[in-house]
Amino acid sequence: MLMTMSPAAAAAADPPDPVAPPNQEQAAARVVKTFRVASLNILGSNHTRGADKKRTVKTARLLRDRRVAVAGLQEVQADQLGWLKDRLPGYRIWPGSRYGAQGLRLQIAWKKRRFALRDHGSITTTFSHFQRPIPWVRLEDRQSGRVFSVIDIHNSPSGQEAARDAATRQQVDLYKRLRTNGPVLLMGDANERKEWFCKVTRATDARAANGGQHVDGCIPPTPTYVDWLMGGGSFDWRRYRAEETTVSDHKLHSAVVRWG
């Protein structure tokens, strides 16, 4: 197990999810090799007048309607977390409230029938002068048996370049450690465009769902956004979308993962 840094100890008691052996009918069924992932900064209720139940309910409906199987969410507040859990009963959301007030902000959600939790943890980075847990999970695809990791990030905004640079270095290190145990999805609001893409792709094998490359120099995708879907391993990115919504000031970024 990858060592978890404080305050992750509060979540250490979470057991792995059971994966029942397939019965004869399941074994004969066609294995589904694709699933849709998404990243969304949901616009925290602390940035509005609060009481954002209607908007949060629409956010949950958006994830269901787009058939998102794995999601990284940013800016989640306590009230919004409760409404998301209520309206996404088919999903498990982690870390929930396990990491305290700062740990609420970043949440990873996945469909319970499709994926089983195998491991989890966090690192701590600086966000707007506060220490914030960056959560990760390792999931097993019940359909294919593939195991992969998901990291959800949100880096400091505006002129806080030093904090962003430090956080990016830590996130790259985490990616590399998790990558030794299979594919890794890295998603979230980096609050940087070309610079973040180039740093991550220079140091890792991560590829962006919306394209770009880093072979003989860095060529970011066009257009670029502050929100990213990245990842490396034996899978292909397909059907990327950056979708305007009525629930947030950020687009919903989604793409299909197809196992190689």
VMD Tcl script that draws the C-alpha trace (Angstrom):
set ca {
  {0.00 0.00 0.00}
  {1.26 3.46 -0.81}
  {1.98 5.36 2.39}
  {-0.73 7.89 3.23}
  {0.18 11.26 4.68}
  {-1.72 13.08 7.43}
  {-4.67 13.63 7.66}
  {-5.35 10.46 5.71}
  {-5.12 8.27 8.80}
  {-8.81 8.96 9.45}
  {-9.66 6.96 6.34}
  {-7.32 4.05 6.98}
  {-10.13 1.84 8.29}
  {-11.95 1.81 4.94}
  {-11.80 -1.83 3.82}
  {-11.42 -2.90 0.18}
  {-14.70 -3.60 -1.57}
  {-15.47 -7.28 -2.15}
  {-15.36 -8.53 -5.73}
  {-17.55 -11.58 -6.13}
  {-16.25 -14.28 -8.49}
  {-18.16 -14.20 -11.79}
  {-20.87 -16.79 -12.22}
  {-21.20 -18.79 -15.43}
  {-23.58 -16.30 -17.01}
  {-21.33 -13.35 -16.19}
  {-18.25 -15.15 -17.48}
  {-19.98 -15.80 -20.79}
  {-21.08 -12.18 -21.16}
  {-19.08 -9.77 -23.30}
  {-16.60 -7.77 -21.22}
  {-17.23 -4.02 -21.54}
  {-13.88 -2.39 -22.29}
  {-15.00 1.25 -22.14}
  {-16.27 3.70 -19.54}
  {-16.70 7.47 -19.41}
  {-14.71 9.65 -17.00}
  {-15.21 13.32 -16.22}
  {-13.80 16.25 -14.29}
  {-15.89 19.15 -13.04}
  {-15.22 22.11 -10.80}
  {-18.76 22.28 -9.43}
  {-18.46 25.91 -8.20}
  {-18.49 25.72 -4.42}
  {-21.46 27.16 -2.60}
  {-19.01 29.35 -0.66}
  {-18.61 31.34 -3.89}
  {-22.35 31.93 -4.21}
  {-25.11 32.87 -1.81}
  {-25.26 29.32 -0.54}
  {-28.33 27.09 -0.44}
  {-27.29 25.63 -3.78}
  {-29.37 22.49 -3.54}
  {-31.11 22.98 -6.88}
  {-27.83 23.53 -8.71}
  {-26.14 20.57 -6.99}
  {-29.09 18.30 -7.81}
  {-28.69 19.33 -11.46}
  {-24.97 18.54 -11.21}
  {-25.76 15.01 -10.04}
  {-28.31 14.61 -12.83}
  {-25.72 15.79 -15.35}
  {-23.27 13.07 -14.26}
  {-26.00 10.43 -14.47}
  {-27.31 11.62 -17.83}
  {-23.81 11.64 -19.35}
  {-23.27 8.12 -17.98}
  {-20.11 9.16 -16.19}
  {-18.57 6.13 -14.48}
  {-15.64 7.89 -12.73}
  {-15.56 11.58 -11.83}
  {-13.17 14.00 -10.17}
  {-15.00 16.90 -8.51}
  {-13.48 20.13 -7.18}
  {-14.69 22.95 -4.88}
  {-17.14 20.65 -3.09}
  {-18.64 22.12 0.09}
  {-20.29 20.24 2.97}
  {-23.84 21.07 1.87}
  {-23.10 20.07 -1.71}
  {-21.46 16.81 -0.64}
  {-24.63 15.82 1.20}
  {-26.84 16.55 -1.80}
  {-24.49 14.73 -4.17}
  {-24.53 11.63 -1.99}
  {-28.32 11.78 -1.84}
  {-28.74 12.11 -5.61}
  {-25.99 9.70 -6.67}
  {-26.98 6.52 -4.83}
  {-25.32 4.32 -7.44}
  {-21.95 5.96 -6.80}
  {-19.42 5.80 -4.04}
  {-17.87 9.17 -3.20}
  {-14.48 9.34 -1.53}
  {-13.00 10.72 0.74}
  {-16.29 12.29 1.88}
  {-15.71 14.10 5.17}
  {-12.85 11.87 6.36}
  {-10.15 14.51 5.87}
  {-11.90 17.39 7.60}
  {-13.02 20.75 6.22}
  {-10.18 21.19 3.72}
  {-10.52 17.60 2.58}
  {-14.13 18.12 1.53}
  {-13.12 20.18 -1.48}
  {-11.91 17.31 -3.66}
  {-14.05 14.22 -4.17}
  {-13.73 11.16 -6.42}
  {-16.95 9.40 -7.43}
  {-17.37 6.05 -9.20}
  {-20.16 3.64 -10.05}
  {-20.23 0.96 -7.38}
  {-21.53 -1.78 -9.67}
  {-18.68 -1.25 -12.13}
  {-15.70 -0.58 -9.84}
  {-14.42 -1.87 -6.51}
  {-12.18 0.13 -4.18}
  {-8.80 -1.53 -3.74}
  {-6.74 1.21 -2.04}
  {-6.81 4.92 -1.26}
  {-4.75 7.73 0.19}
  {-3.71 11.34 -0.18}
  {-0.83 13.76 -0.35}
  {-0.92 17.30 1.02}
  {-0.29 20.38 -1.10}
  {-0.74 24.11 -0.57}
  {-3.89 25.67 -2.01}
  {-4.46 29.41 -1.49}
  {-2.20 29.40 1.59}
  {-3.98 26.40 3.18}
  {-2.81 22.80 3.39}
  {-5.17 20.59 1.42}
  {-5.34 16.81 0.92}
  {-5.12 15.64 -2.70}
  {-7.02 12.31 -2.74}
  {-6.33 9.24 -4.82}
  {-8.01 5.85 -5.12}
  {-7.08 2.55 -6.73}
  {-10.06 0.88 -8.37}
  {-10.66 -2.53 -9.89}
  {-12.85 -2.73 -12.97}
  {-15.30 -5.54 -12.17}
  {-15.84 -6.10 -15.90}
  {-12.26 -6.53 -17.06}
  {-10.36 -7.11 -13.82}
  {-8.07 -4.16 -14.68}
  {-6.75 -2.15 -11.73}
  {-6.04 1.56 -12.09}
  {-5.61 4.68 -9.98}
  {-7.40 8.04 -10.01}
  {-5.96 11.33 -8.69}
  {-8.16 14.42 -8.26}
  {-6.39 17.79 -8.09}
  {-7.04 21.52 -7.67}
  {-4.10 23.93 -7.71}
  {-3.84 27.49 -6.45}
  {-5.33 30.28 -8.60}
  {-4.25 33.74 -9.74}
  {-0.72 34.90 -8.91}
  {0.21 31.97 -6.68}
  {2.72 30.55 -9.14}
  {5.09 29.15 -6.52}
  {2.31 27.18 -4.84}
  {1.16 25.80 -8.20}
  {4.69 24.77 -9.14}
  {5.25 23.01 -5.81}
  {1.88 21.23 -6.02}
  {2.57 20.11 -9.58}
  {5.89 18.56 -8.53}
  {4.15 16.64 -5.74}
  {1.38 15.49 -8.07}
  {3.91 14.28 -10.63}
  {5.73 12.32 -7.90}
  {2.45 10.75 -6.78}
  {1.56 9.87 -10.36}
  {4.91 8.12 -10.82}
  {4.51 6.08 -7.64}
  {0.99 4.99 -8.50}
  {1.95 4.30 -12.10}
  {4.19 1.42 -10.96}
  {0.97 -0.45 -10.10}
  {-0.96 0.12 -13.32}
  {-2.65 2.87 -15.33}
  {-3.29 6.25 -13.69}
  {-5.94 8.89 -14.42}
  {-4.96 12.41 -13.34}
  {-7.82 14.91 -13.47}
  {-8.92 18.23 -12.08}
  {-8.50 21.98 -12.11}
  {-4.80 22.81 -12.51}
  {-5.43 26.57 -12.84}
  {-2.82 26.44 -15.62}
  {-3.01 25.69 -19.31}
  {0.10 25.03 -21.44}
  {2.58 25.19 -18.58}
  {0.95 22.44 -16.53}
  {0.48 20.20 -19.56}
  {4.13 20.55 -20.54}
  {5.43 19.88 -17.03}
  {3.33 16.74 -16.59}
  {3.98 15.29 -20.04}
  {7.70 16.01 -19.82}
  {8.02 14.10 -16.54}
  {5.54 11.25 -17.10}
  {3.86 9.11 -19.76}
  {0.53 10.89 -19.20}
  {-1.51 11.82 -22.27}
  {-4.28 14.40 -22.39}
  {-7.75 13.28 -23.46}
  {-7.96 16.34 -25.73}
  {-4.68 15.66 -27.52}
  {-1.32 17.38 -27.71}
  {2.05 15.68 -27.48}
  {5.49 15.94 -25.96}
  {8.06 14.26 -28.19}
  {10.42 16.75 -29.83}
  {9.28 19.60 -27.63}
  {5.92 20.29 -26.03}
  {2.86 20.80 -28.23}
  {-0.22 21.39 -26.03}
  {-3.71 20.66 -27.35}
  {-5.78 23.41 -28.94}
  {-7.77 24.85 -27.32}
  {-6.33 24.45 -23.84}
  {-8.27 24.73 -20.59}
  {-7.38 24.97 -16.91}
  {-9.32 21.72 -16.36}
  {-7.62 18.50 -17.47}
  {-8.17 14.81 -18.10}
  {-4.77 13.11 -18.27}
  {-3.53 9.59 -17.88}
  {-1.08 6.90 -18.83}
  {-1.14 3.14 -19.21}
  {-2.66 0.50 -21.44}
  {-5.74 2.43 -22.54}
  {-6.82 4.87 -25.23}
  {-8.67 8.17 -24.87}
  {-11.77 8.56 -27.03}
  {-14.66 10.99 -27.56}
  {-13.37 13.93 -25.53}
  {-15.88 16.71 -24.81}
  {-15.64 20.10 -23.11}
  {-19.28 20.91 -22.44}
  {-20.83 24.17 -21.31}
  {-23.27 23.64 -18.45}
  {-25.69 25.68 -16.37}
  {-24.41 24.26 -13.08}
  {-20.92 25.79 -12.90}
  {-18.61 28.45 -14.26}
  {-16.40 25.58 -15.53}
  {-17.05 23.23 -18.40}
  {-17.73 19.54 -17.85}
  {-14.71 17.75 -19.33}
  {-15.37 14.12 -20.22}
  {-13.89 11.35 -22.32}
  {-14.15 7.61 -22.84}
  {-11.43 5.27 -21.60}
  {-10.97 2.14 -23.71}
  {-8.76 -0.60 -22.34}
  {-5.95 -1.58 -24.71}
}
mol new
graphics top color blue
foreach p $ca { graphics top sphere $p radius 0.5 }
foreach p [lrange $ca 0 end-1] q [lrange $ca 1 end] { graphics top cylinder $p $q radius 0.2 }
display resetview
